[in-house]
């Protein structure tokens, strides 16, 4: 089985260890940075949090028989998998008992299980060497997939390329201290991410005496990148739209001027029969209004159809709102009317006698 939706862990907060500054002060030098005790402290004191998961990460060697490679290993607790909505394909999660016993058990990501054992589900119950230590595989995770539009690369492949072991095992087997690389936290819905972040920052600062950590919400970096992309996207389309409107206005004006020249005799005849300059002016603008409304409606329909096609391939919802449709049609008509003013004025100022001589 494979999961094809992009994971959005709402209310998830990541606390990561900050690199020491170039000229650290005494408090920064004295700080032990993020430790396992920080996780316990937040679990006891932070009432804005629903779950706390300590995290340790390192690149270690994997080996089964003649197959070997180096990849990421994450030391954590059961809460991490719940917070991040990680689901097993076969087997189980890590358990609290695994953490208490410092058990040599591992949960493999789908790709690692498939690469090491030939088939992901075949890994269950087998022994794998991680960092020259033997672990029994107690679970294999579902394969996670998500593709943006027609991109060939799986945006979630990194989640398939890792293994999870108990945090206690990771610290005792591979670390000389209880130092952590990150904390994964879940805010209570009633508090929200911002309130939980503020409380966590305050508690850790009081405990460390210095802000030697970084706090961000899960997806914050992706959100910022998406915001920058959308800003650039909107700017490009704004420029394209302005250029298109100006060009369209010039084209409309030229076509109308040519039309006025071709219809000089018609206008002269109408004025000789009693038509006023204002009537001729209004007639030309009315024609412009009809043409631009038809053109605007066709453009709006084509744009909506193309939006639907793009949304289908991007696998994202897209809606053309009534407000946008109204603004688009109004803008098209306005540009047409502005472009039609000069030809209409020229037609209304024709002298009937001179116009009737026009062959």
N, C-alpha and C positions, 0 to 999 in steps of 0.2 A: 504494500500500500504506500501511497505517496500523498503528502499534503501539498496542495498547490496554492494556498492562500498566503499572502504576505503577513507575517506575525506583527501585530501592533499591541504591545503590552502596555495597556493604559495604566497609569499610576505607578509605573515601575521607575525606581530611582537607582542610579549607579554611582557609588562612591569609589573613586580610584585614588591610588597612591600618587602623590605629586612628586616629581623629581626635585631633589634639593636645589636651592638657589646657588648661584655662583659664589656668593658671599653670605653664608648662613649665619644667623645670629645664635646666641647661646640657647634660647628656647628651642630653636629648630634643631640644633645639634643634640639637645637633650631628649627630643621627642623620639619615641619608638616607632612612629609612623603607624600605619594601619596594622592592627594585630587581631588575633582571634578574640581577645578580651574586649576589643571595641565592639565586635558583633554581639557578644553577650551583654555588654553594657547597653547597647541600643535596644536589644530585645527586652531588657528589664525596664528601661527608662523612657523609651520613645513610645508614648501612647498614640502617636499619629501613624504608627506603622502596624500593618497587619501581619507582615512576615519579614524576617531578616535572614539572609543567606551569606555567609562568608565565602570568599572565593580565592583560590590559588591557581595560577596558570604557569605552565612551563612547556618548553619543547623537549620531548623525550623520544627515545628510540622505541619502535614497535617491531616485534619479531614473532613470526609463527613459521617454524620450519625454515625454508629457504627464502621466505618473503620477509622483507624488512624495509622500513622507512622511518623517517623522523616526522613527528607531528605533534599537535597540541594535546596536552592533558590538562583537565580542569579538576581540581580538588574542591569539593563542595558538599552540600547537605541536601536532603530531600526537598527542602523548601525551594531550592533553586529551580528545580524542574517544574514545580507547580507554578512559581512566579512567571516563568518563561514559557509556559504551556508546551512543555516538551513531552511527547507521547511515545511510549514503547511500542515497537512493532511486535516483538516477542519478548517474553520474560517480564522483568519488573524494573522499577526505579531503584535507586539507592534507598536504604532504609535507615531509620534512627539507630537500629541495632548495629548496622554496618559501621556507622560512625563511632558508636560507643566501643565496639570491639576492635577498631582500627583494622577492619577486615580487608583482605586482599581480594576485593571484587571490583569489577568494572562494568560500566554500561557503555557500549560502543555506538558511535555514530554510524549511520547506514553505510557510508562509503568505506570507512575503515573496516567494518565487519565484512563487507563484500570483497574488499581487496585482500584481506588476510585469510579468509576462509573459502573464497570462491563463490559463496552465496551468503547473503546477509543473515538469513535465518539459521544457517548452519553453525554460526558462531556461538549460539546459546549453549552454555555449559562447558565450553572449551576453555583451554588455558592459553593466555597470551602474555608474552613478555613485554613489559612496559618499563623502560629505564632499567633494564637488567633485573627486574623483579617480576615474579610470576603472579598473574591475576586470573581468577575465574570469571568468565563472562556471565553475568546474571541478567543482562538485558541488551537488546538491540533496538535503537530508536527508528521511528518511521523516517523514510526518506522525505526530505523537504525540498520543494521545488517552487520557484517563482521566476517567470521570465517577463521582462519589460518589453512590450511590443514584440518585434521580430528579433530581439537580441538573442544570440545563441547561448550566452553564458547564464547559468543558474545563479540568481542573486542570493540564494540561500545555501549555496554549496558549502560555505564555511561551517554551517551548523551540522553538516554531514561528516565533516572531517575533524573529529575530536573524540576523546573518550572522557568519561567522568568516573572519578574514584572518590572515596570518602575523604573529606578534608583532613580528618585526623590521620589517615594513612599517608596522605601527601606530605603533611608536615613532618611526621616521624621518619618517613623513608627518604625524603629528598631535601629537607630543609633543616637548618641548624637552629631555627627559631620559629616562633608562631606568627611571623610576619605574613600579612595578606597582600594580595595584589588588588583586590577589589571587594566591595560589598554590594550585593544586589538586594534592594529593599522594595517592599510593596506598601504603598500608602493606603490607608483606610479610605474608602469611597467618601465618607462623610467629611473627611479633612481635605482630600485632594492633594495633588502632587506638590503644588507651591507651598502649602502649609507644612507638609511633611518635610520638604527640603529645608525649610527655615528651621524647623525643630532639630533635625539631624545636624545641620551646620552648627547650631548653637551648642548642642550637647558635645559634639566632637571637639569644637574649639575650646570649650571649658575643660575637657579632659586632656587635650594635648597642649594647650597653652599657646598654640600657633596653628594657623590654617595650612597644614601640610597635606591637604587632600583636595580633590576636585569633586564637585557634585553636579550631576546632570540627569535629566529625565531620559528614559529610554526612547530613542528615536529623535532626540533633540538635534543631534548633528545632522541626521537625515532631513529633519524638518527645515533646518537652516539652509542646507543645500537645495532643497526643493523650493524654498522661498526665493533664493537667489536665481535659480533656474527660471522660475515663473516670472520674476522681475525682468530678467533678460528677454524671456519669451514675449512678455507683454510689450516691452520697449520696441523689439523688432517689429512686431505686428502693428504697433502704433505708427512707426515710421513708414512701413509698407502701406498702411491705411491712408495716411496723410498724402503720400506720393500718389496713390491711386485716386484719391478724391480730387487732387489738383489736376492730375492728368485727365481724369474724366470730365472735369469742369471745362478744361480747355477744348477737349474734343467736342463736347456738347455745344460750346460757343461757336466753334468753327463750322459745325454742321448746320447750326441755326442761321449763321451768317450766309452760308451758301444757299440755304433754303430761302432766305429773304431775297437774295439776288435773283434766284430762279422764279420767285413769285411776285416780283415787282409789279408786273402788269395786273395780276390779281388784286393786289392791295390798292393799286391806282384806281381800278374799276370800282372797287367797293367804296373808296373814299369819294369818288365822283358821284356815286349813288347815295351819298349821305352818311357814310360811316365816319365816325369821329376818330381822331388820333388815339384817344383813350380806348376806344373799342378795338382798334387794331392792336394796340399794346396788350390789352387783356386777352385778345384772341391768341396771340403768339405765346404769352405766358401760360395760357390754358393748355395749349398743345405741349409745351414743355412739361407741365405738371403731369399730364397723362402719360407721356413717354417715360419720365423719370419714375413715376409710380410703378409702371409695368416693369421697367428695368430693375428697380429696387426690389420688387416682389420676386422676380425671377432670381436675382442674386441672393436674396434671403433664403429662398427655397433650395438653391444649389448649395449654399453654405451649410444649411441644416442637414442636407443629405451627406455632404462630405464629413461633417462633424460626426454623424452616425457611423460612417464607414471607419473613420479614425478611431472612434471610441470602441468599435467592435474589435479592431486589431490590437488596440492598446489594452483591451480587457478592463476598461475603466468607464464608469458612467459619465455621460455628457448630456446636458440639457440646455436647449436654447430657450432662455426665459422670455416671457412676454415683454419684459422691460427692454432687454437687449434687442429684440426684434423691432420694437417700436422706435428705439433710438436709431437703429440702423436704417430703417425705412425713412424716418424723419430727416436724417442726415443726407441720405441720397436725394430726397426731394428738395431739400434746402440748397444743396450744391447745384442741382439742376436749375432751380429758379434764379439763383445768383448768376449762373452762367448765361441764362436766357434773357437777363435784363438788357444788356447792350444790344443784341439783335432785335429785341422787341422795341426798344427806343428808336433804333434805326428805321425799322419798318413803319413806326407811327409818324415819323417825320418826313416821309416821302411826299413830294409835291405831286398831286394828282395828275397835272398836265404832263410833267416830265415822266411820271410812271407810265402813263398811257402811250407814250412814244416808244417805250421799251419794247423791242421786238422779241 
